[in-house]
Amino acid sequence: MAISSQGATFSFSGFSAHYTSISVQEPEFEVVDMTKIDDPVGTRRMVSTGDVTSPARVRVDYIRLAATPKPLAIGGLSGVLAISHTESGVSLSEKASLASATSEWAVGDFIKGSLEFQIDNSP
C-alpha cells in the first residue's frame, strides 16, 4: 500500500512521514513597560528586551503506514527537522527537539499523528 500526500514529506532523527498540515507558533519575546509618568493617560510604552521567553514551536500533523517506524522511538531527541513539498518547492530545515507526540489509529493500515517540535534558536 502506498501513501500519496502530493510530495509533502518531513523527517526527524530517522523518522519520516507524509505531513497533512503544519502550524508554527512564533517565539515570544520579553517586554518591559517603559511608560513614563508624563505619558498620556491610557498609553503604554512596551519595549522588547531581545530575550526569548518562549521559543518557536512547530506542529506537524502526519499520516503514515502502520509498518513504518513509530514516533515513540524519537521521543525527547534533538536533531534536524526537515520539511519539504516537492510540488511547491517549499522546504525547511531547522535544529529542533521533539516536545510531544500523539498517534491515532485510523481505518485500515493508516496511522494519523501529530508531533510538536521546539525550535533551537542557538547559533
N, C-alpha and C positions, 0 to 999 in steps of 0.2 A: 504494500500500500504506500502511496506517495502523498505528500502534503504539498499543496501549492499555495503560497502566500504572495505570489507575483514578485518574487525576488526580495522579499523583506525578511532579512535574517539578522541574528545577533549571536555573539559568542562571548563567553567569560570563563576563564580558567578551565578550559576543556569542555564546557557545557555549551551547546549551541541549539538553537530552535528558530522557528519562524515566528516573528512577532506580529501581533494583530493591532496593537496600539502602544504608543509611548507617551508618557507625560513627564514634564520637567517642572520641579519646584525650584525656583531660583533661590540663591543664597540670601539670607537675611543679614543685614549689617547693623552693628551697634550705632545708635544715635544718642546725642546729648542735647538736652534742652538748653539753648543759649539765649533764651528770651531775656531781654533787658527790662528793667523796671519801667523805663520810659517808652517802651514799645506800646502801640495802640492796644486797647483792651480787646481780648479775644484773639490776638495774634500770638503765634508760637514760632520760634525760630529753632528748628531742629537741624543739627549738624552731624554728619557722619564722621565717626572716628576712624573709619577704614578697617576696623576689626570685624571679622565674620562671626556672628553669634550662632548661625545655623547654616551648615554647608548645603550646597545644591544637592538635590536628590533626583534620581531618575527612576521611574516605574515603568517596567516593561511587561506588558501582557502578551502571552505567547500561547501557541499550540504546538504539540509535538506528538509523536507516536509513543505508545506505551513502552516499546522495546528500547528506546533511546536512554542515555544516562539521565539519572534523576538529579534535580537541583539540590537535594539534600547533601549530595557529595561536595558541593562547593560552598556550603554554609559557612559564614564567617571569614571567607577567604578574601584576599585583596589581589587585584590583577588589572588587566586592561579590558574594559567594556568596549567591544567593537560592534557597531550597528551599521548596517548598510541596506540600501534599497537600490537594486540594480537598474530598475526602470527609470527612476528619477535622478540617479547619480548621487543621491544624498548619502553621506557617511559620517560617522562619529567615532572617535577613538579617545577614551579618557581613562585615567587611572581611577579605580573605584574599589569599594568594599561592599560585599553583599550584606545588606542590613536586615532583610526579611524575605521569606519565600512562602508562597501558598500554591497548592496544587488542587485541581478539581478533576475528577474522573468524569469524562463525558461518555456519550453513547459510542459503542464500538471501541476501536483502538486509540482514540484520541484522548489526550490529556490537555486541559487548559490550566494555565497558571499565571502567577504574577511574581515578579522579582523586583525588589526595591533596592537600589544601589545608592550609596553615599559617595559623591564625587570627591576625590582627593585633590585639594587645591594647592598642595605644596609644590614648589618648583622642581 
